[in-house]
Amino acid sequence: MGPEQLIAAALAGRAEWFDLEAGKRVRVRRPSEYETRQLFVRDDGGKVSSIKADLPEVIKHVVDWSGFSEADFTPAGASDPVPFSAELWAIWIEDRREDLFAVANKIIAMILAHEEAKVATAKN
């Protein structure tokens, strides 16, 4: 495999499909361990007390979608599928706080699962 295929495989290994409303789903890519550091919330003693994810992370870490049509973006739109666009995703999600909250929680869950897997691997 060449570098392009290896990069694609590594990134695909960090991504999962996540169902939204009626027939829509998005592919969420877990932030890298480096990016995750910026999402940690620390207490006064410097210990990690929680993880936060919000609109910037939801926009950045959704990398594909399924089930989106022109009608999702304009009343005059057809039911034709729309290829993924990060800019369209940002516009769509900004007006849907329940979906925003759900995807943010998915990102956090993916981070936690990755951390738990690392701990389990280290114990073996």
MOUR-V544442 format. One record per residue. SS is DSSP state (alpha for helix, beta for strand, coil for the rest). PSI is psi in whole degrees, 0 to 359 (none if undefined). BURIAL is # if it has 16 or more other ideal C-beta (glycine too) atoms within 10 Angstrom, else .. Layout:
BEGIN
ss=SS psi=PSI burial=BURIAL
ss=SS psi=PSI burial=BURIAL
END
This chain:
BEGIN
ss=coil psi=145 burial=.
ss=coil psi=172 burial=.
ss=alpha psi=321 burial=.
ss=alpha psi=317 burial=.
ss=alpha psi=322 burial=.
ss=alpha psi=320 burial=.
ss=alpha psi=313 burial=.
ss=alpha psi=319 burial=.
ss=alpha psi=318 burial=.
ss=alpha psi=316 burial=.
ss=alpha psi=323 burial=.
ss=alpha psi=328 burial=.
ss=coil psi=344 burial=.
ss=coil psi=7 burial=.
ss=beta psi=148 burial=#
ss=beta psi=149 burial=.
ss=beta psi=143 burial=.
ss=beta psi=123 burial=#
ss=beta psi=135 burial=.
ss=coil psi=220 burial=#
ss=coil psi=158 burial=.
ss=coil psi=85 burial=.
ss=coil psi=1 burial=.
ss=coil psi=143 burial=#
ss=beta psi=157 burial=.
ss=beta psi=152 burial=#
ss=beta psi=117 burial=#
ss=beta psi=129 burial=#
ss=beta psi=125 burial=#
ss=coil psi=136 burial=#
ss=coil psi=150 burial=#
ss=coil psi=166 burial=.
ss=alpha psi=324 burial=.
ss=alpha psi=312 burial=.
ss=alpha psi=326 burial=.
ss=alpha psi=324 burial=#
ss=alpha psi=325 burial=.
ss=coil psi=348 burial=.
ss=coil psi=353 burial=#
ss=beta psi=137 burial=.
ss=beta psi=127 burial=.
ss=beta psi=147 burial=.
ss=coil psi=183 burial=.
ss=coil psi=334 burial=.
ss=coil psi=358 burial=.
ss=coil psi=0 burial=.
ss=coil psi=147 burial=.
ss=beta psi=124 burial=.
ss=beta psi=338 burial=.
ss=beta psi=179 burial=.
ss=beta psi=138 burial=#
ss=coil psi=144 burial=.
ss=coil psi=139 burial=#
ss=coil psi=200 burial=.
ss=alpha psi=311 burial=.
ss=alpha psi=320 burial=.
ss=alpha psi=320 burial=#
ss=alpha psi=320 burial=#
ss=alpha psi=313 burial=#
ss=alpha psi=323 burial=.
ss=alpha psi=4 burial=#
ss=beta psi=123 burial=#
ss=beta psi=358 burial=#
ss=beta psi=168 burial=.
ss=beta psi=168 burial=#
ss=beta psi=142 burial=.
ss=coil psi=8 burial=.
ss=coil psi=138 burial=#
ss=beta psi=172 burial=.
ss=alpha psi=323 burial=.
ss=alpha psi=342 burial=.
ss=alpha psi=345 burial=.
ss=coil psi=340 burial=.
ss=coil psi=139 burial=.
ss=coil psi=333 burial=.
ss=coil psi=2 burial=.
ss=coil psi=152 burial=.
ss=coil psi=176 burial=.
ss=coil psi=11 burial=.
ss=coil psi=137 burial=.
ss=beta psi=148 burial=.
ss=coil psi=129 burial=#
ss=coil psi=152 burial=.
ss=coil psi=138 burial=.
ss=coil psi=125 burial=.
ss=alpha psi=324 burial=.
ss=alpha psi=317 burial=.
ss=alpha psi=321 burial=.
ss=alpha psi=314 burial=#
ss=alpha psi=317 burial=.
ss=alpha psi=317 burial=.
ss=alpha psi=312 burial=#
ss=alpha psi=333 burial=#
ss=alpha psi=334 burial=.
ss=coil psi=13 burial=.
ss=coil psi=82 burial=.
ss=alpha psi=328 burial=.
ss=alpha psi=317 burial=.
ss=alpha psi=321 burial=#
ss=alpha psi=312 burial=#
ss=alpha psi=317 burial=.
ss=alpha psi=316 burial=#
ss=alpha psi=321 burial=#
ss=alpha psi=317 burial=#
ss=alpha psi=325 burial=.
ss=alpha psi=318 burial=#
ss=alpha psi=314 burial=#
ss=alpha psi=317 burial=#
ss=alpha psi=322 burial=#
ss=alpha psi=320 burial=#
ss=alpha psi=312 burial=#
ss=alpha psi=318 burial=.
ss=alpha psi=320 burial=.
ss=alpha psi=315 burial=#
ss=alpha psi=318 burial=.
ss=alpha psi=321 burial=.
ss=alpha psi=322 burial=.
ss=alpha psi=318 burial=.
ss=alpha psi=316 burial=.
ss=alpha psi=320 burial=.
ss=alpha psi=320 burial=.
ss=alpha psi=329 burial=.
ss=alpha psi=336 burial=.
ss=coil psi=none burial=.
END
